[in-house]
Amino acid sequence: MESTGNRRIVIEPVTRVEGHGKVTILLDEERRVQEARLHIVEFRGFERFIQGRPFWEVPVLVQRLCGICPVSHHLCAAKAVDGIVGVDRLTPTGEKMRRLMHYGQMFQSHALHFFHLAAPDLLFGFDAPVATRNVLGVIAAHPDLAVQGVTMRKFGQEIIRLTAGKKIHGTGAIPGGINKNLSLSERDFLLAELPRMLEWSRQSVALAKDYTLAHLEQLAGFGSFPSNHLSIVRADGAMDLYDGGLRAIDETGGTILDHVDPRDYLDEIGEEVRPWSYMKFPFLKRLGPERGWYRVGPLARVNACDSIDTPGAEAARRDFLAHFGGGPCHVTMGYHWARMIELLHAGEVIERLLHDPDLQGDDLVAPAGERRGEFVAMIEAPRGTLTHHYRVDAQDRVTMANLIVSTTCNNEAMNRAVRKIADDHLTGVDEITEGLLNRIEVGIRAYDPCLSCATHALGQMPLEVTVVGPDGAELARRARPE
């Protein structure tokens, strides 16, 4: 694509996200953006790694996709394995323990992203010195917020430990149920911290709301665009992060599809391949690749659901939508506010579950039913809708696996955000500054992408930006320390 006079800017890797990716921006002679792309540069191979393994190993194996959101893969795979062994309904203890594990994961992941990864941009500004704009800067300038973020994440991790056996890569979910209940002493340990967690969750919603409204004039167009939104919802249309049917809405809030069984996802969702990225581009088949791309995650879930069944989060959801005309919000930076609404929702669900005596039940595993050779499960991971699809043979070996990871669903949206921010902030600019490049990363970070789920990268993450002239000569270089 490069013609005489074109300049190519590379951001590699994108920082303060989980995993490894890079951005390339092509400018013409007049420094107008001709192309801007987010590249996923490592190969994703777990769909092959697990072939030939016994299907009951899959819930433990696939969570090695990621150390940040292993619970999401663990539970989605477990739900698929339930279907393979013919279990369509878990015992009350089995389902509620899994839900507690899942909402604990949601709580810790949202706290991690907001306070550790996004907060430096929000608190110090996009142009703040890089030496300040990081988690250590947050600790120095806002120690109370830093402690709050660490403590909230720790609370979610303790829930995971007590339901899955350990904080990372646990083994709690097994075919047809769970392998432990929650003792009274474990319950009381969590209840002791819960009031503070709920209060901090309410404060986090207020913090995200106040920031968004105070900067709305700047943020409204920042990497923003109308889009479709997709999530799973409960049978009554309420938000359900563990189970439900697939719903998609268009940019006006109109229904595209509703209550689709996850097992029918191939009838509704296609995946486009492009030569410059290892990550696919999902789309709704009934609209096609050009119009059918969609967003997932907190913003999409708040937009797509009819209600949230916990009082504080529902009030916050209504308030959120009211500020955007009552319809879907398309402001990309609105993800942070929506994410904190879900943080509060997770805390309220945790409170409800901890007071449920079923968590101390002894009936942990439902009896197996008619064996199936194939099953599909979906769950709402912190970053969006996650799909696990498996086939097994008569010897119980996995013969096919297809995983559509949440970040993959947001691939087109993240690329559009990169392009829009580049158009708005880099066009006509002579000097590359760290703050200008950070704007590109801010737009990507709003989606809280987990690139490791899609790429499984190893190694360190320095940032180096190089400007190359049309003859291949290096014109400028800026480097961020590892």
N, C-alpha and C positions, 0 to 999 in steps of 0.2 A: 504493500500500500504506500510505501514511502516514495515520494517524487522529489524532484530537486527542490531544496529549500525546506523540506519537512524536518521537524525536530521531534524526537521521541523521548518521553520522560518515563522512567521506570521507578516505581515504589516497590521495593522487595526487601523483606516481606512486610505485609500489613501488620501493624503492632497492636497490642492490647486486645487481641482476639485469641481464641483457642485454635491453634493450628497454623498453617503456613499458606500464604497466598501472595500474589503480587498484582500490581496495577500497572498497566501501560497506557500512556496518553500520547496521541500523535497530533502535533500541531503543524499547520501549514506555514507558508512564508510570512503570512500576516498574523501568525500566532493565534489563529482560530482553531478550535478543537475539531479535528476530523474524525477521531475515534478515541474511545476510552473504554477499557475493559478490565474486569476483575478476572484474573487467571487463577485456577487451582492447578498447581504444578506437580503434585505427586499423584501416583496411581493408587486408586482405592481397590483393595483386593479381598476384603473379608467375605464377599459373596462366593469367592472361590476357595478361600482358606477352609471354610467349614464343610465343604462338600466331602462326603465320605465319613463324616463324624456321626456318631449316634445322636439322634435328635434330642435326647434328654440332656446332652451336654451344651446345647446351643445357648440357653439362657445365661450360662456362665461364660461361654466363649465370646459371644458377640459384645459383651460389655467392655471387652478389651479394645473396642473401637475408640474409647475415650475415657480419660480419667476425670473429666469434669461432669459428664452426664451419663455415667455407666448405668445408673438405675433405670433410666428411660429405655435403654436397649435391653436390659435384663428383664424388665416387666413386659415390654412389647413382645419379646421372644417367648417369654413364659405364657403369655396369652395365646400366641400361635401354637405352642406346644400343647396347651390345654385342649385346643380344638383338635389336634392330631390324636390325642388319647381319648377323644370323645366326651370331654367335660365342657358342657355349655354353661353351667352355673357352679360357681364355687360355693363352699360353705360360708356362712356369715363371717366366721372368724378369718377364713382364708382371704375373702375379698376385702374385708376391712383392714387387715394387716397390710395387704398389698397397697391399698389406698393410702394408708398412713405412711408407708415407705415412699410412695410416689409424691405425696404432697410435702413430705419432708425434703425430698429432692428438689421440688419446685421452689420451696422456701430458700434453701441454701444457694441454689443456682442464681435465682433472681437477686439475692443479696450480694453475692459475689460480683455479678456483672455491674450492678448499679453503683456500689460503693468502691469497688476496686478498679474496674475497667472504664466505666463511663464517667464517674465523678470527677476525675482530674480535668476533663474538658468542660464539664458543667460548672465547676466551682471556680476555675482559674481562667477560663476563656480559651478559645481555639488558638489564639496567638501567644499564649503565655509561654515563657521559656521552657524548653523541654526538661531542663533540670528541675523545674518546679512542677510541671504538669505530669505527675505520676503518683503512684500510691504513696511513696515516701513524702511527697509534697502534701498530700492530704493528711497524712499523719502529723506532719509538722504544723500545718496551718489550721486543721480542723480535727484535733485529737479525739473529741467526743464522737464525731461522725465515724472516724476510723475504727474506734473501739466498737461502736454500734454495728458496723458492717461485719467485723470479724466475729463478734459475739452472735449475731444473727445467723451467720453461716455455720458457726459451730453448733448452734441449736439444731439446724436442719441436719447436719452431719451426725449428731447424736441420735436423731430419730432413725436415720439410715442404719446406724450401727446396731440399734436395738431391734430393728425389724429384719435386716438383711444379714446380720452377723458381724459385719465390719463396715467401715465408712466408705471404702472404695472396693469395688469388685466383690460384693457380697454374694451369698448363696441362698438368700431367704426364700425366693420363689422357686418352686419345683413343679413338675407336671401335675396339674390338678389342684394346686393350693400353695401352701406355705410350710416351712419346716419348724416354726416356733411361734408361740403366742407372745403376748406382752405381759410380763408379771406385774403385780400390783406395785412392787417397789420400783420397777422401771417406769411404770405409768406415773407414779408420784414424783419421780425424779424429773420427768418432762413437765409435769403440771406446775412444779415449783417455778420454772422459768417462763411459763406461758404468758402470764400477765404482762411482763416486761416486753416479750416478743410482740404481743398484740399492740401495745402502745407504740413501740418503735415502728411497727408496720403502718399504723395510722399516720405517724409523723413522716414516714417515707413517702406516702401518697401525697401528703401536703407539700413536701419538699419538691417532688417531681412536678406537681401541679403548679406551684408558685413559679418555678423556673420556667416552665413551658409558657405560661401566660405572660410572664414578665418579658419574655423574648419572642413572643409569638410573631411579631412583625418580621423579625429576622428568620425565624424557624419555619414559617408557613410555607415558604418556597424552597427551603433548603433540602435538596435531594428529594423533593416531594412530587407526587403525580397521582392521578386517579388510578385505581386498580381493582381487580377482583380480590376477594378474600376467602380463605378456606379454613375450616376447622371441623372437628367432630363436636356434636352437641348431643345432649340427652334427648330422650324421646319427646319431652315437653318443650324442647328448644333451649333449655337452660345450659349454661356452661358446665361441662363435665370433662375434666382433664384426664380421666382414666379410661372411660368407655363411652361409646355412643355411635351415632351414624354420621356420615359425612355430609356437610352442608357447604355450599359455595354461594356467595352473593356477588353482585356486580357493583360497580362504582356508585350507583345510586341507592344501593341496599336491596335491589330486586333479587329474587331467588333464581339462581341458575340450576342448582340441584339441591335436594334436601333428603336427609335421613337415608342416604345410600349405605347399604351394608358394606363394611370394609372388604368383604370377600368379593365384591363386584367392582373393586377399584380399577381393574384393567379395562372395564367398559367405559370408564369416565376419565382416566388420567393416562396421558401418553408422556413420553420422555424424548426430547430432541437432543441430538448430539451435535456439538460444534467443534471444529478442529483445534481451537485454541485453548480448550479447557478440558480437564479430566472429569469435571463435574457436569452432569446432565442438566437439561432445562425442562422441567415438568410443565405440562399445560393441560387444560380441560379439553377433551377431545371434541365435545360438542361445539366448542368455539374455535378450535384450531390453534396452532402455535402462535400466530400473530396476535390474536385477541384473547387467547385462553390462559395466558400466564397469570399467576396469582401470588398473593402474599400469605404467609402463615405466621404464627407466633402470637405474642400478647396483643398486638394491635388488631390482627385479624380476628382473634377469638373474642375480644371485646366488641368488635364491630358485628360479628356474625351471630352471636348468641342473642336470645330474647331476654335473658335475665341471668343473674348470678344468685344462687340460692343461699348466700350468707349475707346478713344485713349490712354490714359495713362496706363490703365490696360492692354490693348492689347499689347502695347510695352513691358510692364513688363512681361506678359505671355510668349511672344516670347523669351525674354532674359532668363527667368527662364528655359524654356525647352532646350534652346541652351546649357546651362551649363550641361545638363544631356543627351547629345547626340541627342537631338531633339525628342526623344521618351518619353514614360511615365517615370516620376520620381518615384522611389520606396524608396527614402530616407525618413524614418519616420519623422525626424526632419525638412524635407522640408515642412511639414505642416505649420510651422510658416511663412515661406516666401510666400507660396501660400495664407495663410490667409491674409497677408498684401496686396497682389495683389487684393484680393476681397474687402478689406477695401477701397482701392483706387477706385475700380470699383463702390462700393456702393456710395461713395462720388460723383463720376461723374454722376451716374444715378440720385442722389438727385438733383444735379445742373440742369440737363436736365428737371426733373419733375417740379422743382420750377419755371422754366421759361415757363411752359405750362399753357395757360389760362384755360384749361379744369378743373384745380383744383378749379377754382372759379365758376364752373357750378352749376346749380340747379337741374339737372336731376340725382338724387342720386341712385335710385333703378330701376332696370329693371323689366318689368312686368312678372309675373309668367307664366310658360308654363304648359306643361303636367306633372302632378305629377308622381314622381318615388318613388318606395318603397325601393330603394337601390342606393347608389352611393359611389364612391371612389375618393379621391383627393390626390394629392401629391404636395409638396412644397419643396424647398431647404432651410432647416433651417440652421443656422450658422454651426452646427455640421454635416450636411449632409441631405440626402434624408429622408423625413418624409411622412408617409402614414397614412391617416385616412379613414376608411371604416365603413359605417353605414347602417343598415337596420331599417326601421320604419314600424309600422302597420297602419291600417286604422284610428286609433284614434290618430295618430301623435306621438306615443310613440316609443322611441328607443328600439328595440328588440335585436340588436347585434351591437357590436362595436369591431373593430380590429385596433389597432394602432401599426405600426412598427416605432419605434422611431430611430432617427439618430444614437444614441449611440449603440442601439441594433445591427444595421447593422455593426458596427465596433467591435463587441464583439470578433469575432475570431481573427481579426487583433491585437487587444489589448492583447489578451492572447498570441499570437505568439511573440509580442514585449516583453512581460514580460519574456517569456521563453528564448528568444535569449539574452536579457540583463543579465538574471540570469546565463545562460551558460557562457557568455563572462566575467562576472565580479565577480561572486560569487564562481565559481568552484575552489576548492582548498584553499579557504580563511578560515583562522582559526578564525579571529576576525570580528565580525559584527560591522561595523562602520555606522554612520548615513549617510555619504556620499555615501557609497556603496548602501544602501537601497534607498537613494534618486534617484539613477540612475534608479531604477525600476519605481519610480513615475514619473521621467522626461519622460520616454517612454510613460507612460499612458497619461500624461498631454499634449503631442504633439497632441493627438486626441481631446483635449478640451472636454472630456466626460461630459455629463450632466446626472449623475447617478440618480439625483432626478427625471428626466423624466421617468426613468425606475423603480425607487424604492420608491420615495416619503418618504425619511427618515426624521425623526425628531430627534433632540437631538444635543449634542456637538460632536466635532471631535478631540479628542486627538489621539496621535499615540503611540502604545505600541507594541514592538517587543519582542517575547519570544522564546527562544530556549529550546526545550524539548528533553531529552534523550530518548532512546528506552524503558526505564522502566517507562517513564512518569514523571521523575524527572525534575524539572526546572534547566537548566544549566546556563542560562544567561537571563537578562531582560534589555531592554532599553526603556525609556519612553520619549515622547515629550510632553511638557505641553499643556494643552487645550488652 
